[in-house]
């Protein structure tokens, strides 16, 4: 379990370091109690989603919210998780 926590913290540190190189400040949260609050906030935010556009070819998911705003998530894996497998019918 400690290895898993160390891996998570190392990944968060890498992201923060990359952002600092771009002169953009970020924050990372890995502790249990703050994560409970952040997850609840994310769940509330996700509940505003009324449409999802998964674009595996460009590694992006676009969320359309109930107020018409858009949020984009760049991810190599998420668009594939949200896409249905290709299906071929017998007619051609």
Secondary structure, 3 states (H helix, E strand, C coil): CHHHHHHHHHHHHHHHHHHHHCCCCCCCCCCHHHHHHHHHHHHHHHCCEEEEEEEHHHCEEEEEECCCCEEEEECCCHHHHHCCCCCCCCCC
